[in-house]
């Protein structure tokens, strides 16, 4: 069986068809059995009592291995698979990151409609639009 890690390294594991998933983990990942996640053909091998034969794992099959970072462990028996995706410098893309551009687009739409459909805007609506624009401008420059 070939054990493949996230960093594309592989290790050959010698196992018998009657070996269980738990035996495979304890043999090749001693002390890290609870941290190791084994995946075969897109299925997470959670049942430690299942045999390799019952899972249809045959000679030269590839089992993907991932070590979860939940608990600390002793020295790893195999190379650390590392992060799944290389981290890029900069801000993470999340809801907070997109909030300022979203508010700016909404304000721009408000001003577009105010300019092109001025007959629909009353004086209090225009004053409110000016006030919100000033407030958002101060908040945006205050944060950055």
N, C-alpha and C positions, 0 to 999 in steps of 0.2 A: 504494500500500500504506500502511496506517496502522500506525505503530509505537506500541504502547501500553505504558506503564511502570507499575510497581507503585503509584505515587502518583496514578494515573488521569490523568496527562497523556498527550497524544497528539501525534505529529508525522507529517506526511505525507511519505512517501518515494517518490520517482519512480524506478521500476525497470522494466526490460524483462523479458519472460518468459524470455529466454535468459540473464539474469544469474544468477550462482550465489550461494549463501549467503555464500561468502567475499567476493565482490565487494560484496554488500549490507553486510556488516559493515565492510569496509575503507572503503567510501564514506561511511557514516553514523557510524562509530565509529572514526576513525583513531587508531591507537596503542593501542586497547583491544580489538582483535579477539579476543584470547585470553580476556579477561574477560567478554565479552558472551555471554549465553545467549539464543537466540531460540527461541520456542515458538510453534508453529502447530497449532491444533486439538488441543492436549494432547500433541503430539509435539515432543520436543527436536530441533532442527535441528542435528545434529552433523556431518554430512557436508558439508564446505565446498565440494565439487565439484558437488553436486546443483543443478540449475537450478530456478528458481521454477516453471517450467512442469511439470517432473517431479514437483514437490511439490503440484501443483494449486493454487498460490497465484495467484489471479486479481485483477482490478481491485477495489480497495476492500476487500481482505482485511485482517484484523487479525493482526499478529504481535506477541506479547507479548515484551518485552525485559526482561532482568534482568542487572545488572552484578554479577558475583561480586566479593567483597572480598579475594580471595586475594593479589594482587600490587598494588602501587601503580601508578598510571597518571598520565599527563599530565592537563592540564585537560580535563574532560569536554566533548564536543561538544554533548551534550544534557543536560537536567536530570537530576540524580542521583535515581534512583527511591526512595531512602530505605529504611528498614526495612520488611519485609513486614507486620509486625504491630506496632502501637504497644505500647511497653513499659509495663506497669502497675507502679506502685510496690509494694513489698512483697517477700516471699520467693518465689523460684521454686518451683513445685510439682515436687518430685522425691522420690526414695526417702528421702533423709535427712530431709526435711520431714515425711514421713508416719510416720517410725519411732516417735517418742514417742507419738502418738495410738494407733498399733497396739499398742505394748507396754501402754499404759494399758487398752485394751479387753481384752487378754488377761488382765491382772491383775484387772480387774473381773469377768471371767468366772470366774477362779479363785476369787475371794472369793464370788461368787454360789453356785458349786457347793459351796464349803466350808460356807456358812451353810445352804443348803437340803438338802445331802446329807452332813451331818456324820458319819454312820455310816461313810462310805466313806473318810474322811480319818483317817490315823493321826497320832500326836503328831509324829513326824519330818516328815510332809508339811505339817502346820500350821506348824511352826517354819520349814520351808523357805519356805513362802508368805509368812510374816511377814518373813523375811530378804530375800527378793527384792523385796518391796514397799518395805522401808526402803532398799535399795540403789538401786532405780529412782527413788525419791523424791529421794534425795540427788543422783543423777546429773541428774535433770530440773531441779532447782533450781540445781544447779551450772552447768549449761549456760546456762540462761536467767537 
